[in-house]
């Protein structure tokens, strides 16, 4: 699967809670892998205050993804 295939996919917890849609990604350039999926566009972060807090609340670590198909399934414990 290409990283570009993840854009717009819905992210759902393994208990069925809908978190939002993939708006952007953070890459680990040293490893050549996806580090995190974001529920907001990264370009929108520069338009306000509390950037770190907004990013923390709207980011899901990719290592926590359980499955990817029509949607992306993640565990609840991975959202903190």
Secondary structure, DSSP 8 states (H G I E B T S, - for coil): --GGGGTT-EEEETTS-EEEE--EEEEETTTTEEEEEESS-HHHHTTSS-HHHHHHHTEEEGGGEEEESSEEEE-GGGG-
